[in-house]
Amino acid sequence: MGGKKDEEEEEEQLELWSAEANDQLVRERGKCLTQNHHVQVIFKELEECQKRVKGKDYTAETCHQEMKDLMEAVDHCVGDKAFLLLK
């Protein structure tokens, strides 16, 4: 359906959360997503919300709170490391 747009969104997500990234902060975020149980639980909640929203023709649900919760959890996870890794 949205082919190219879906690919761009996937690439954008990888740029924010890749444990393989060159950018140290992006890499640490990726590590949090793959290694931190609390972050994984919140990420799963976001995925479930997105499935609900996409599965409806109309809904007022936006998944904004789930995304906010995920960003806060990731920030907390990398907070101690984020500035130590800067060169």
C-alpha positions as a Markdown table, in Angstrom:
| # | Residue | x | y | z |
|---|---|---|---|---|
| 1 | Met | 0.0 | 0.0 | 0.0 |
| 2 | Gly | 2.3 | 2.8 | 1.2 |
| 3 | Gly | 5.6 | 0.9 | 0.2 |
| 4 | Lys | 8.1 | 3.7 | 0.1 |
| 5 | Lys | 6.6 | 5.6 | 3.1 |
| 6 | Asp | 6.7 | 2.4 | 5.2 |
| 7 | Glu | 10.4 | 1.9 | 4.2 |
| 8 | Glu | 11.3 | 5.5 | 5.1 |
| 9 | Glu | 9.5 | 5.1 | 8.5 |
| 10 | Glu | 11.4 | 1.9 | 9.2 |
| 11 | Glu | 14.8 | 3.5 | 8.2 |
| 12 | Glu | 14.0 | 6.5 | 10.5 |
| 13 | Gln | 13.3 | 4.1 | 13.4 |
| 14 | Leu | 16.6 | 2.3 | 12.8 |
| 15 | Glu | 18.4 | 5.7 | 12.9 |
| 16 | Leu | 16.9 | 6.3 | 16.4 |
| 17 | Trp | 17.3 | 2.9 | 17.9 |
| 18 | Ser | 20.1 | 1.0 | 16.2 |
| 19 | Ala | 22.5 | -1.0 | 18.4 |
| 20 | Glu | 24.7 | -1.1 | 15.3 |
| 21 | Ala | 24.8 | 2.7 | 14.6 |
| 22 | Asn | 27.9 | 4.7 | 14.3 |
| 23 | Asp | 26.4 | 7.5 | 16.5 |
| 24 | Gln | 27.1 | 6.6 | 20.1 |
| 25 | Leu | 23.8 | 7.9 | 21.5 |
| 26 | Val | 21.8 | 6.0 | 18.8 |
| 27 | Arg | 23.8 | 2.9 | 19.6 |
| 28 | Glu | 23.1 | 3.2 | 23.3 |
| 29 | Arg | 19.4 | 3.7 | 22.7 |
| 30 | Gly | 19.5 | 0.5 | 20.5 |
| 31 | Lys | 21.2 | -1.4 | 23.3 |
| 32 | Cys | 18.5 | -0.2 | 25.7 |
| 33 | Leu | 15.8 | -1.5 | 23.4 |
| 34 | Thr | 17.5 | -4.9 | 23.1 |
| 35 | Gln | 18.8 | -5.4 | 26.6 |
| 36 | Asn | 16.6 | -3.4 | 29.1 |
| 37 | His | 13.5 | -5.3 | 30.1 |
| 38 | His | 11.6 | -2.2 | 31.2 |
| 39 | Val | 12.2 | -0.5 | 27.9 |
| 40 | Gln | 11.2 | -3.7 | 26.0 |
| 41 | Val | 7.9 | -3.8 | 27.9 |
| 42 | Ile | 7.1 | -0.2 | 27.0 |
| 43 | Phe | 8.1 | -0.7 | 23.4 |
| 44 | Lys | 5.7 | -3.7 | 23.2 |
| 45 | Glu | 2.9 | -1.5 | 24.6 |
| 46 | Leu | 3.6 | 1.0 | 21.8 |
| 47 | Glu | 3.6 | -1.7 | 19.1 |
| 48 | Glu | 0.3 | -3.0 | 20.4 |
| 49 | Cys | -1.2 | 0.5 | 20.4 |
| 50 | Gln | 0.0 | 1.1 | 16.9 |
| 51 | Lys | -1.6 | -2.2 | 15.8 |
| 52 | Arg | -4.9 | -1.2 | 17.4 |
| 53 | Val | -4.9 | 2.2 | 15.7 |
| 54 | Lys | -3.9 | 0.9 | 12.3 |
| 55 | Gly | -6.7 | -1.8 | 12.6 |
| 56 | Lys | -9.5 | 0.8 | 12.9 |
| 57 | Asp | -10.9 | 3.0 | 10.2 |
| 58 | Tyr | -11.4 | 5.8 | 12.7 |
| 59 | Thr | -10.2 | 6.2 | 16.2 |
| 60 | Ala | -9.2 | 9.1 | 18.5 |
| 61 | Glu | -6.4 | 7.0 | 19.9 |
| 62 | Thr | -3.0 | 8.3 | 18.9 |
| 63 | Cys | -0.4 | 6.3 | 20.9 |
| 64 | His | 1.2 | 9.6 | 22.0 |
| 65 | Gln | 1.4 | 8.6 | 25.6 |
| 66 | Glu | 3.0 | 5.3 | 24.7 |
| 67 | Met | 5.6 | 7.0 | 22.6 |
| 68 | Lys | 6.2 | 9.5 | 25.4 |
| 69 | Asp | 6.6 | 6.7 | 27.9 |
| 70 | Leu | 9.1 | 4.9 | 25.6 |
| 71 | Met | 11.2 | 8.0 | 25.1 |
| 72 | Glu | 11.3 | 8.7 | 28.8 |
| 73 | Ala | 12.3 | 5.0 | 29.5 |
| 74 | Val | 15.1 | 5.2 | 26.9 |
| 75 | Asp | 16.3 | 8.5 | 28.1 |
| 76 | His | 16.5 | 7.1 | 31.6 |
| 77 | Cys | 18.3 | 4.0 | 30.4 |
| 78 | Val | 21.0 | 6.0 | 28.5 |
| 79 | Gly | 21.0 | 9.0 | 30.8 |
| 80 | Asp | 24.1 | 7.9 | 32.7 |
| 81 | Lys | 26.0 | 7.0 | 29.5 |
| 82 | Ala | 24.9 | 9.6 | 27.0 |
| 83 | Phe | 27.3 | 12.4 | 27.8 |
| 84 | Leu | 30.2 | 10.1 | 29.0 |
| 85 | Leu | 30.5 | 8.7 | 25.5 |
| 86 | Leu | 30.8 | 12.1 | 23.7 |
| 87 | Lys | 34.2 | 12.8 | 22.3 |
